[in-house]
Amino acid sequence: MRHLYAALAEKERRLISERTKAALAAKRAAGAVLGNPCNLAEGGSIGRVALIESADDLAITLAPLLRAVRSEGATTLRSIAQAFNRRGIKSPRGGAWYPSSIANLLSRAEGFLWSGIWLS
């Protein structure tokens, strides 16, 4: 039964996609302008500011933990990521930490270090 339900759901997703694409193509053929290019730059700017603020807040929040992990002997990006994962600290997207995400966090945190927001 589950296999049958899964197959039907997959077929319905495909049909919905096809109907949506056909409707959008018909609108374009009729000359309709899709989307809103008028506020694209403004919307992008607002979104970037929100992402930067969110990343800054996370870096400030994690600064004490980052200092603690480093003082415990974690010196490489991989070892810091493993320490965060062992402690159950979720990454910004709710998943595991990787060396690259720790590098981004450290880069942001160093910016705060030099601006005097947080010092060790």
PyMOL commands that set and color helices and strands:
alter all, ss='L'
color gray80, all
select helices_A, chain A and resi 2-29+37-71+77-86+99-115
alter helices_A, ss='H'
color red, helices_A
deselect
rebuild
show_as cartoon
